[in-house]
Amino acid sequence: RTDGNATRQGVAPLAVGCDDGSVSVWDLTPVEDADDASRRTLLTRMEGVHHGGISALEYLPGEPLLLSTGIRSNSMVLHVFDAPDHSGRVLRSRKGHTSPPRLLRYLHPGIGGGGGSSSVLANVSDGTDASSCQILSCGGPGDLSLRLFSTARSNLDKEYSQGPGLEKKAKKLFGSDNGDRRAELLLPEIAALATGDARTREWGDLVTIHRDHAMAYVWSTKRGAQSGPVLRQPHWNISAMKERPPRSAHATSLAISSCGNFALVGTVGGVVYKYNLQS
């Protein structure tokens, strides 16, 4: 770092990235120790910055800012060091899928003109609202995330939450290997999705079905997270530890009614289930 704050505090920070995804910041100022003149002080260590290891680190000239990129995380993170104890925190980040996305569609396909799948590409240069430039993207094997990307404002990009405290739970269960095994806590790969904006303010307006999976899941695009309920038959077990629904019940197709009240789920066995999105 070359910023004035580091100079005033009398430290010469050096950031080191590790293959476990952590970043260690050392003070290059020599420690007055008669036994070891080459000894240096560890200022802070940030765990789990990038899943799969750190590929590059760079301090911004004259600023207490550190930019990091990952080897396999497909992400860039900007850290700021403004605390008296020299610890860092995430200021901004940009993340994408860690494996090729399998499914893409506009969040509001009817706004751009034409409606449905025939909608034209929307952009803000022609006066279109930025909400019509939002794309839902579903990750493939090894990723399993549902993300929202904006072609107009990158600050609107985000990953939809699949449950509170997911990162904390992964760290507790898997330790330092939580990044690579986080996918074990996520829903299976998304096979199809449907949206309906008629009841966006009342309840969930996005429904997904998943590969080799019988149940459908309701999301809220307003909250960017699952909003429940899980759409299933009463005799189907939710727990993975119990007997699962038969293969004939695996969902293959999906639609939301124009009124926004119902979701229709087609199955391998030819049965179509109708669910109430509200309850």
N, C-alpha and C positions, 0 to 999 in steps of 0.2 A: 504494500500500500504506500501511496505517496501523498495522501491527503494531510491537511494541516492538523486534523484531530489526532492522528497517530503520532505526529511529530510532537505535539504538545504533551501527550501522554508518555512520551519517551519509549515507544515501542516500534519495532520494525517487523510487522506481520508478514509471514510467508504462508500461503495456503497450499495444502497438499491433498490431492484427491486419491482415494483408495479404491481397490476393485470390489470392496463390499458396499460401495455407494456412499461412504462417509467422507467428510471433509475435516481435516485437522488444520488448525491455524497455530503456527509456532512464532515465537518472538525471537528474531535473530540477534537481538542485543545480547552480548556476552554476559553471563552471570558471574559475579565475583565469587569464585569458589577456588580456593587454593588447591583442592584435590583434582578438580577437573575444569580447566579453563574453557573447554569446548562445550560445556553444558548449555542447553537452551531450554526455554520455558514454553510449555504448551498452554496457549491462551484459551482455546476453546475447541470443542469437537462436536460437529453436527452429524448426527446419525441419519441414515436412510434418506439422504438428499436425492439420490438417483438410484432406482432399482437396476441392478446389473452392472454397476460401476461408473466411475467418473471418466469422461473422455477428455475434457479440457476445463481449465480454470483461468480466469483473467480478471485482475482488478482494473476498474475504470480509472484512468489517470486523474489524480487530484480529488477523487471521491472515495468515501468509505463503502464502496460497492464492489461486490464480487459476482461475476457472471460464471455460471457453471452449466455444463452440458453433459448428458449421459451417454453411455455406450449403447445401451439397448432400451432406454426409457423414452426415447423420442421426445425429450423435453429440454427446456432451457429455464433456469431459475436465477433470479437476481436477488442476492442477499445484501442486507444493509447491516453495518456494524456501528450502531449508535448508542450502545449501552456502556456504562462505566466498567463493567466486568469483561468487556471485549467480546461478549457473545453476539452471535449473528441471528437474524430473523429473515424470513422470506418477505421480500417487498413485492415482487411480481413474478409470475411464472407463465409459461406457455407450454402446453402439453398436447400431445396427439396420441393416436393409437400405437401400441407397441407391436402390433401385427396388422397385416393388410385388412382394412374394413371389408365386411361382407355385404353390407346393406346401407344404402344412402337414399334419403328422400328429403324434400323440403318439409319443414315443420308445418307451414300453412300453404299447401300446394295450390289452393284456389285463389290466392290473393294476386298472384302475378299475372292473371288474365287467362281466360279459357277454362279454368277450373280443372280439378282432378289431375290425371297424369298428363293432360295436354297443356298444362300451364307453361307460360313462357318464362325464361330466366329473368328474375327480378333483380334490380340493383338500384341504389340510391341516386345514381346520376340522372335518372329520369323522373325523380320526385317520389319514387316508391318508398313507403315506410320501411325502416330497417328490420322490422319484425318479419317481413316477407323474405328476407335474405338469410334466414336461419335454416341450417341443415342438420338433420338428425343422422348420426353415423353410428353403426353397430360394429364393434370389433370382432375379429375372428378368433380362432383357437389361441389360447395363451393370453388373450386380452380380455374379452368378455365384457367390456365396458360399453355403456351407451353415452355418447357425447353429443354436445350441441356446438356447432361451428357457425360463425356469422361471416358472410362474405363482405359485410359492410363495416362491422366493428369487432375487431379481434378481442376486445376486452369483454365481450359477451360470451366467449368460448368457455365451456365448462363440462365437467363430467357429471352425469346424473347420479345421485346418491342411491346406493342399494341397501342402505341401512346406517343408522347413527353409530359412530365409533368403530367403523370398519377397520381403519388403519391401526387403531389402538388394539383391537381384538386380534388382528393378524400378528402384530408385534408380540402380544402376550402368548399366542399359540405357537408361533414359529420362530421367535427371536430375531436374530439379525438376518435370517433368510426370508423375512416376511414379504419382501417385495416380489420375489419369484413365486411364492406360494399364495399370494393374496388371491389369485384367481380361484383357489379352492373354496373361498367363501362367497363367490359371486354366483349369480344365476348362470345356467348353461347358455351357449351361443344363441343369440336371437335369430329366429327363423323368419319372422314377419312382425310388422307393427302397423297400427292404425291410429289415427287421430281424429278428434271431433271437437270443434270449438264452440258448440252450442251451449255446453254446460261447464265451460272452463272455470267459472267463478264458484260453482257449487261443489264440484267433485273432480276426480281425475279425468283427464281428457286424452290420455295416451294409454294404449294397451299393447302388450307384447306377448308373443308366444315364442317358445324356445325349442331348439332341436332335441328330439327324443324326449319330449316332456309334455305332460298332459295339461298342466295348469297354465292359466294366463295371469298376467300381472298388470296392475293398474298404476299409472304414474301421473304426476302432476307436472305439466310443463311450466306452470307458474312458479312452483317451488323447486323444480329441477330435482325431483326425488320420487321414490315410490310413495304412493299415498294410500294403497290398499283399496278394497280388499283383494285377497287372492281368489281368483275366479276358478272354482272347482266344484265337483259334485260332493255331497255330504259324506259319502263313504270313502272318499280318497284321502289317504294319509299325507300330511304335509311333511312330516319328519322323514329324512332320508334313511333313518335307522329302521323304519317299518316297511311293510310290503307296499310297493309302489303300484300305481294304476297300471292296467294291462297296456300292451303296446297298441292295441286297437283304439285306445283313448288318446294317444299322442296327437297333439294339435298340429294341423297342417295349413290352415288358412284362418283369416281373421277379418272382421269388419265391425265398424261402429255405426249404429243407426244415425240418421240425419238429425234426430231430436237430441242425441247425445246421452240417452238414458240406457241404452242396451249395447252389449257386445255379443257378437255371434262368432262362435269358434267351431270350425270344421275339423274333423278328426280322420285318422287313418281308416277307421272302421266305417266311415260314411255317415256317422252321426253328427248333427249340428246342435251344439248347446247354445242356449240363449241365457245370458246373465244380465242382472241388473247392476249397473255400474255404481249406483248410489249405495247399495247394501250387499 
